[in-house]
Amino acid sequence: MIKDFILPDIGEGVVECELVDWMVKEGDVVVEDQPIADVMTDKALVQIPAPHAGVITKLYYAKGEIAQVHAPLYAVELDATSAITTETESVADPAQVVSQPTTNANSNANAIEEFLLPDIGEGIVECELVEWLVAEGEMVVEDQPIADVMTDKALVQIPAIKNGKIVKLHYRKGQLAKVHEPLFAIEVESTAHATEVTQLVNEANTETTTSVSAEPVAQGKALASPAVRRLARSLDINIANVPGTGKSGRVYKEDVENFANGKTATKPVASQLQSNVNTQTLSTAVASNTSSNMLTASDRVEPIKGVKAVMAKMMVESVSTIPHFTYCEEFDLTELVALRAEMKQRYSSDEVKLTMMPFFMKAMSLAINEFPVLNSQVNSDCTELTYKASHNIGMAVDSKVGLLVPNVKDVQNKSILEVAAEITRLTTAARSGRVSPADLKGGSISISNIGALGGTVATPIINKPEVAIVALGKLQTLPRFNANGEVEARKIMQVSWSGDHRVIDGGTIARFCNLWKQYLEQPQEMLLAMR
């Protein structure tokens, strides 16, 4: 049985990619999960694996050509086992579904289709089902959010690709869902009834809207499916200008159509009603549990998974393979605090939060110019040291899904305000758990702001393969002697460095820290060093 492999969605908004390299040739026998091709999107290099074993019969693109999402990438002759499997489930496209026709009393030729969980990240084979956003028996429309799933990197929302009725949810909340396996089953209406379903659902949403509804979310970068993006392009609409009524400002087809017609969309009150119900239920449960816990108490065991599991693995690997040493220093940031307060009034906005962090990052980048070893990476057997040209400075964010370390790319080429804008964007995304994999990759040195939670001194663990990390303590007003021997109130912060002692010695990190300190304690020196 010869089957086309359909190039799946490989990134939000990505509709095409460059075929960088074929890792097989026509006639090759491949096994499940064997790498087939490397493709390049506008964000990252992605490797496409084989979902099933078989013989490659056709490669549809030459090296360097542009491959289209949802179009055939290659053809494969499946082996007998896979051929039998495909009678009941799709292997051509992880985002496609397979229909099993059924009939109802009205003979509308409805079909039950299994939605296969698509590739949602490079190398990800499973994810945790965080929350179902629909229930069995519920009518849904195309692009409506169905579930939130958690990978080891971020929270991802899965939308419906067709109109229909949810007939089966294959996983319970908290279970691990497998990529390329059924996530839910949907009864798809016949073509004649598809429009009717959409109309009914939309009418239901309209009837349940509230006169005092939340404002739609307008975004710099819209959250929308490829189908919605295509609709916006066909109407010559910049989708970034369309207010989204979905969760986190997601833009639906109705939002685009309303925008094109000059209408203002409103969010359904259903989610608020559900929230109220959940709140009441939670209150009842808490009261019941409180009463029960007065009588008995038991240990609670929960698995370590998702981002927390990845962090645990990385931290163990870091401390077991890198000889850490710590260096601490005290910074007097009185002058910088005053400068930042003045600039904040003039330059802060919704898109730019002018915190202290942009100054720390820019000053660090300037110091790296003099001490590039702090921005290096060492190979696994410590035989080579790579000095990174880009100053991609990471910042640890305490998100709702665990510790994430997105990084600001090329700080050496950005102004303080440009760094501030990137920090604002990354912090907002990371705290919601929806930071993109590209923003998490490629870091060269990291900052951990423990002071935001009240700490003063720490021993941070290096974010391997980087060679240094610094922890910022809380900013305190403390008495210090000035040059005349008089006691003054000064803005003091403790900083704690951890370095890789295989490539960085104490003298180097001390001199680097002194220069960094000079730029921060005397902001005019930092401004003069910028070019």
Buried (B, 14 or more C-beta within 10 A) or exposed (E): BEBBBBBBBBBBBBBBBBBBBBBBEEEBEBEEEEBBBBBBBEBBEBBBBBBBBBBBBBBBBEEEEEBBBBEBBBBBBBBEEBBEBBEEBBBBBBBBBBEEEEEEEEEBBBBBBBBBBBBBBBEBEBBBBBEBBBEEEBBBBBBBBBBBBBBBBBBBBBBBBBBBBBBEBBBEEEEBBBBBBBBBBBBBBBEEBBEEBBEBBEEEBEEEBEEEBEEBBEBEEBBBBBBBBBBBEEEEBEBEEBBBBBBBBBBBBBBBBBBBEEEEBBBBBEBBEEEEEEEEEEEEEEEEEEEEEEEEEEEEEEEEBBBBBBBEEBBEEBBEBBEBBBBBBEBBBBBBBEBBEEBBEEEBEEEBBBBBBBBBBBBBBBBBEEBEBBBBBBEEEEEEEEEBEBBBBBBBBBBEBBBBBBBBBBBBEBEBBBBBBBBBBBBBBBBBBBBBBBBBBEBBBBBBBBBBEEBBEBEBBBBBBBBBBBBBBBBEEEEBEEEEEEEEEBBBBBBBBBBBBEBBEEEBBEEBBEBBBBBBBBBEBBEEBEE
